[in-house]
């Protein structure tokens, strides 16, 4: 429940579909959390400890006469592979199906190259590849990102006069976007829920109110106010 202006969020106020969605959401949230803590997290911990050469757990497994020495070979392999894998960008080649489309494909190719730079994909790919090498699995989230901010801009052109400011909405980003998702921040459950029935993937984010409003400008205003109350 979320209290707002003396009231509370009640799924029934939004109809039967809302009640069913909340029920399914909470059910799959519990399943995903339990699956992450019992299955996914132990595997991630083991992979990360091998990567950083952590030998603390090994003390409990070895006998007293055995040496607790762990050579960080895995980290050396991962860091050696990283620059070799990322030496060149993935090649996205656009080819037209017809002679007329072939002339247009060059512009489409240039657009893809521009969007790659615009989205900062070189850094994203580095995080993605390292996670894949360390954990064996890595995730990317693709979306359309729109970042509009209300700021004050200087109106005065003559520096000898008194400065006046005007408040305007400035669009900083409005393009396709791709981001790497931390393996520890993603909850999902392929164990207890059929894939065809799986509706929710849970991604943990820590955001301020201003970041939430800027990141999700198309969110329902009434629901957003209830969530931020």
C-alpha positions in Angstrom: 0.0 0.0 0.0 1.2 3.6 -0.7 -0.3 6.5 1.2 -1.0 9.6 -0.8 -2.9 12.7 0.3 -4.7 10.8 3.0 -5.5 7.9 0.7 -3.9 4.6 -0.1 -3.1 2.7 -3.3 -5.6 0.0 -3.8 -5.4 -2.3 -6.9 -9.2 -2.7 -6.9 -9.5 1.0 -7.6 -8.0 0.4 -11.1 -10.2 -2.6 -11.9 -9.9 -6.4 -12.1 -6.9 -6.4 -14.5 -4.9 -4.3 -12.0 -5.7 -6.7 -9.2 -4.6 -9.7 -11.4 -1.4 -7.9 -12.5 -0.4 -7.0 -8.9 -1.1 -10.6 -7.8 1.0 -12.0 -10.6 3.7 -9.4 -10.0 4.1 -10.2 -6.3 4.0 -14.0 -7.0 6.8 -13.8 -9.6 8.8 -11.3 -7.5 8.9 -13.8 -4.6 9.8 -16.6 -7.0 12.5 -14.5 -8.7 14.0 -13.4 -5.4 14.1 -16.9 -3.9 15.6 -18.3 -7.2 18.3 -15.6 -7.2 19.3 -16.1 -3.6 19.3 -19.9 -3.7 20.5 -20.6 -7.3 21.8 -17.6 -9.2 23.7 -15.7 -6.5 25.9 -18.7 -5.3 27.0 -19.3 -8.9 27.8 -15.6 -9.4 29.7 -15.5 -6.1 31.8 -18.5 -7.0 32.7 -17.0 -10.4 33.6 -13.7 -9.0 35.7 -15.2 -6.2 37.6 -17.2 -8.8 38.1 -14.0 -10.8 39.5 -12.0 -7.9 41.5 -15.1 -6.5 39.5 -15.1 -3.2 40.7 -18.1 -1.1 38.7 -17.5 2.1 36.1 -20.3 1.5 38.9 -22.7 0.5 40.1 -22.8 4.1 37.0 -24.7 5.1 37.5 -27.2 2.3 41.2 -28.1 2.6 43.0 -30.1 5.3 45.4 -28.5 7.7 48.5 -29.8 5.9 47.4 -28.3 2.6 48.6 -24.9 1.4 45.9 -22.2 1.0 47.5 -20.7 -2.1 45.4 -19.7 -5.1 47.1 -18.4 -8.3 45.0 -15.7 -10.0 45.2 -17.4 -13.4 41.5 -16.7 -14.3 41.9 -13.0 -13.9 44.9 -13.0 -16.1 43.1 -14.9 -18.8 40.0 -12.6 -18.7 42.1 -9.4 -18.8 44.2 -10.8 -21.7 41.1 -11.7 -23.7 39.3 -8.3 -23.1 41.5 -6.2 -25.5 41.6 -8.9 -28.1 37.8 -9.3 -28.2 37.2 -5.5 -28.1 40.0 -4.7 -30.6 37.5 -4.0 -33.3 33.8 -3.0 -33.1 31.1 -5.5 -34.2 30.6 -5.1 -37.9 27.0 -4.0 -38.8 26.8 -4.1 -42.6 23.6 -2.9 -44.3 22.8 -4.2 -47.7 19.7 -3.4 -49.8 17.6 -6.2 -51.3 17.1 -4.3 -54.6 19.2 -1.9 -56.6 17.1 1.0 -55.3 17.5 -0.1 -51.7 21.2 -0.5 -52.1 21.5 3.3 -52.6 19.6 3.9 -49.4 21.6 1.3 -47.4 24.7 3.6 -47.2 22.6 6.2 -45.3 21.3 3.5 -43.0 24.8 2.3 -42.3 25.9 5.9 -41.4 22.9 6.1 -39.1 23.9 2.9 -37.3 27.4 4.2 -36.8 26.1 7.5 -35.4 23.7 5.7 -33.0 26.6 3.5 -31.8 28.6 6.6 -30.9 25.6 8.4 -29.5 24.7 5.6 -27.1 28.3 5.2 -25.9 28.3 1.6 -26.9 32.1 1.2 -26.7 32.0 1.5 -22.9 28.8 -0.6 -22.7 30.4 -3.4 -24.7 33.4 -3.4 -22.4 31.2 -4.0 -19.4 29.1 -6.6 -21.2 32.1 -8.6 -22.4 33.9 -8.6 -19.0 30.7 -9.8 -17.3 30.3 -12.5 -19.9 33.9 -13.7 -19.4 33.7 -13.6 -15.6 30.2 -15.1 -15.0 29.5 -16.9 -18.3 26.4 -14.9 -18.9 25.8 -11.2 -19.5 22.7 -9.0 -20.2 21.9 -6.0 -22.4 18.7 -3.9 -22.1 17.6 -2.1 -25.2 15.1 0.8 -25.1 14.3 4.2 -26.4 15.8 6.8 -24.1 14.4 10.3 -23.9 16.2 12.8 -21.6 14.5 16.2 -21.4 15.5 18.7 -18.7 14.2 22.1 -17.7 17.1 24.5 -17.3 17.7 28.3 -17.3 19.5 29.7 -20.3 21.1 33.1 -20.7 19.1 35.5 -22.9 21.4 38.5 -22.7 23.7 38.8 -25.7 25.4 42.0 -24.7 27.8 41.2 -21.8 27.8 44.9 -20.8 24.1 44.8 -19.9 22.3 43.1 -17.0 22.0 39.4 -17.4 18.6 37.9 -17.9 17.7 34.2 -17.9 14.9 32.2 -19.6 13.7 28.8 -18.5 13.5 26.3 -21.4 13.1 22.6 -21.9 16.2 21.1 -23.6 16.4 17.6 -25.0 19.7 16.0 -24.3 18.9 12.5 -25.6 16.1 11.1 -27.8 17.4 8.0 -29.6 17.6 4.2 -29.2 19.6 3.3 -26.2 21.4 0.1 -24.9 22.7 -0.5 -21.4 24.5 -3.3 -19.7 22.6 -4.9 -16.8 24.7 -6.0 -13.8 24.2 -9.7 -13.1 23.6 -9.0 -9.4 20.9 -6.4 -10.3 18.7 -8.7 -12.4 16.2 -11.1 -10.9 14.4 -13.7 -13.0 13.0 -17.1 -12.4 13.2 -19.8 -15.0 12.6 -22.5 -12.4 9.1 -22.1 -11.0 7.4 -20.2 -13.8 6.8 -21.3 -17.4 8.5 -19.1 -19.9 5.2 -18.5 -21.8 3.7 -17.2 -18.5 6.7 -15.1 -17.4 5.8 -11.4 -17.6 8.2 -9.7 -15.2 12.0 -9.3 -15.1 13.1 -7.4 -12.0 16.0 -5.0 -12.3 17.1 -3.2 -9.1 17.8 0.5 -9.5 18.6 3.2 -6.9 17.4 6.5 -8.4 16.5 9.9 -7.0 13.0 11.4 -7.7 14.5 13.8 -10.3 16.2 10.9 -12.0 13.0 8.9 -12.0 11.0 11.7 -13.5 13.6 12.4 -16.2 14.2 8.7 -17.0 10.4 7.9 -17.3 8.8 11.0 -18.8 5.9 8.9 -20.3 4.9 7.4 -16.9 1.4 7.8 -15.7 1.4 11.0 -13.6 -1.1 9.7 -11.0 0.7 6.4 -10.4 4.1 8.2 -10.3 2.9 10.5 -7.6 1.7 7.5 -5.6 5.0 5.8 -6.0 7.0 8.8 -4.9 4.7 9.7 -1.9 
